[in-house]
Amino acid sequence: MADVLFDIAADKLESSTGLDRLAARGTLRIALKEAGLDPQSLSVPQLRAVFEKLMPRELEARGVADAVSASNAAIDAIERAASETDLAAATSPDEIFKRLGGS
Amino acid sequence: MEESAYLTSIAAGAFYLVASYRLLRLSRRTGERPELLLGLYFAFSGQWYVFYNAPYFLGLESLPPLIELGFEWLYVIGVAPYLLFIRMTFRPTSAWATAIVTACAICLLVGAVGSSLAGGFSNAASDPAYLIEWLGYTVPCVWLCGESALTHLAARKRAQIGLCEPIVANRYLLFAAFGLFQVGACAADIGWASGNDAGMAASSISFALLGVTELASVAVLWLAFFPPRFYSAWIARRTALQPDG
């Protein structure tokens, strides 16, 4: 289910930035790796943090104009798509381990 | 040494029952399955630790074979939710994780059926049923250790950008340690069984390894499930002082 979320995120990044498919997927993978996230176990809140904190820098490095706006547009589109496909409720190991300790 | 190992195992079992109670209550509140599965595992293994070891510690005759077999079945059944917890948490969509769960379940079932057909719980390394069952409960511990250690490394990165709470990143490390200590306990188990084969009493090394690994398991689970304030504060302070996590 989370790998579907990765595909959605890459699609939305592609349409929001004008990067081609390969570049959008590669950029997303690099940002996720930098954040210590596994593309196969993503959650929407994690993606939001990546798109807010890391993606603008990655997009700027690839010559995307107004990287912050493009990044915000992409994450908004991802959240809409995820809620339509019921992916927003996907749980990550972090959420499970957080509950286990009662924190 | 022998009594200490039994006492440690009973104490560990009691702690697992307490942890189980807390996890099952949590699952009732959240309606989520991971805590339910882990709670069931600790409930099943806790009862086994307490009731299997108590007669030896009290210096009584060991349990009648049929009752001992019943506890063995409960323990074996309890490993199933443990396997499902690991898969659901770390590899919910992976085909190979499903294969590991299935293979371990088959090993446990074959081992328990083998013991049942032989009329009692086997504790000899030369018995294929024992070895197969041993694999069935040792592999999940290795798996938990590996997955938790890998996730801990990634979680440290996430903690740097505020995507993971430092205490949660640390909890993966504690679970990795728990998995490792349980592998140590399984090693003690097979050392014990090898001694039985040779007609020897269990060695002091096996008892010492069992006692130490069970105590260490309880210590790390206590920090994971019931983190004291000083510990949480120390982890937060350490993370703040070390930007690389």
Interface residues (C-beta under 8 A of the other chain):
Chain A: M1 A2 D3 E34 A35 G36 L37 D38 Q40 S41 Q46 A49 V50 K53 L54 T91 P93 D94 I96 F97 K98 R99 L100 G101 G102 S103
Chain B: L23 L26 T30 E32 P34 E35 L38 T89 F90 P92 T93 S94 T151 L153 A154 A155 R156 K157 R158 Q160 I161 G162 L163 C164 E165 I167 V168 R171 Y172 F175 A224 F225 F226 P227 S232
